[in-house]
């Protein structure tokens, strides 16, 4: 069969049977259902939502670590030790070391 003849037959059949004016039942609902339901969200709202979801676990971890550090403290220093003297010795250790070695450039 010739392609042009087939084309003419199809056009004649289509013109002899025009489409109806009625719309299929629930056609509009089916179209609306296929539309995307969520709008595209921007990057900042996604980031903010993730941070809000992470707030509760972070607070729980903070409380657990705080309780752990509270119970695992080292004993208090003895009354006879002098913290200011220990601090002074630590700070001045580098200066004393430099004076003792007497570097000459």
Secondary structure, DSSP 8 states (H G I E B T S, - for coil): --HHHHHHHHHHHHHHS---S---TTHHHHHHHHS-SS----HHHHHHHHHHHHHHHHHHHHHHHHHHHHHT------TT--HHHHHHHHHHHHHHHHHHH----
